[in-house]
Amino acid sequence: MQAEPNISWTELTKFVGQLNHDLRNHLNAIELQAAFVSEICGGSEGKEEIKRLRQMTGEMCAHLQRLSVSLGRLQLNAMGYLAEEFVEDLRTKLRLEQPELAAAVEWQISLGGEALEIDPYLLQEAFLELFSNAAAHDRAEGAIVFEARRNGEAIEFILREPKAKFDRTTEDWGRRPLARIRSGHYGLGLFRARGIFEAHHGTLQAEFDPASSSLITTVTLPHASGEHPSPL
C-alpha cells in the first residue's frame, strides 16, 4: 500500500490558495462572458436567466474569498481600546449581522476602565465566530450568556451555550482544522478564531458542564497597562 504523503499545513494552505486563485480566475471569465451574452441577448427571459447565472458565479467567488481569508496569515493592526467599549461594539455588530441571535444573548458585563491592546476588527471576527457556532450546533432552549469581567491582570470573556446534546471532546478545541467538514463548511472558523486570540497573547478554552448541559467557552486576554482613550 502506498504511504500517505506527509504534507505540512503551510504547503496545504499554499496549494488551496493557488487553487482558489485559479478557480476565481475561471469564474471571473464566466462572469465577463455572461455579461457579454446579456448585452447581445434580446429576450427578457434569457436576460433573467443570465442574471441568475451571474449571481451564482458571484456567490461562488465570495465563497472562495471567505475561504482565502480563513487560511490567510493574520496581520494585526493593534490599538488601545477600552474593553467595555469593545464589548458594546461587538454587541452592535451582532445586532446588525444576526439580529435573531443577538436577541437570544444575555449580556453580563462587569467592566470599568480596563484597556486592551487589540485589532478590534479581527477580534470581533473571532467572537462572532463563537456566537455563530453557539447558534448552529445543537443549541437548546434558553439564553446564550456572554460575560465579560476582569480577573487579575487579564480580561475574561465567557460564553455559556445551552446544548441539547454534546458528544465531542473539548481537548484541543479549535486546534484541528478540517476535522468537521460539511457542505460549505470546512472546520476552519474556530481554528482561525483561536489563531486570532493567540495572536493577541490570549487563550481559548472550552469545557462541557453536564449539570447545566452547557458548553462554556472562555477567552482570556491580557489587560493592557495604563488607560487608553476611546477610539475615534
C-alpha positions, 0 to 999 in steps of 0.5 A: 500500500502506498504511504500517505504523503506527509504534507505540512499545513503551510504547503496545504494552505499554499496549494488551496490558495493557488487553487482558489486563485485559479478557480476565481480566475475561471469564474471571473471569465464566466462572469465577463462572458455572461455579461457579454451574452446579456448585452447581445441577448434580446429576450427578457427571459434569457436576460433573467436567466443570465442574471441568475447565472451571474449571481451564482458565479458571484456567490461562488467567488465570495465563497472562495474569498471567505475561504482565502481569508480563513487560511490567510496569515493574520496581520494585526493592526493593534490599538488601545481600546477600552474593553467595555467599549469593545464589548458594546461594539461587538454587541452592535455588530451582532445586532446588525449581522444576526439580529435573531441571535443577538436577541437570544444573548444575555449580556453580563458585563462587569467592566470599568476602565480596563484597556486592551491592546487589540485589532478590534476588527479581527477580534470581533471576527473571532467572537462572532465566530463563537456566537455563530457556532453557539447558534448552529450546533445543537443549541437548546432552549434558553439564553446564550450568556456572554460575560465579560469581567476582569480577573487579575491582570487579564480580561475574561470573556465567557460564553455559556451555550445551552446544548441539547446534546454534546458528544465531542471532546473539548481537548484541543478545541479549535486546534484541528482544522478540517476535522468537521467538514460539511457542505460549505463548511470546512472546520476552519472558523474556530481554528482561525478564531483561536489563531486570532486570540493567540495572536493577541497573547490570549487563550481559548478554552472550552469545557462541557458542564453536564449539570447545566448541559452547557458548553462554556467557552472562555477567552482570556486576554491580557489587560493592557497597562495604563488607560487608553482613550476611546477610539475615534 
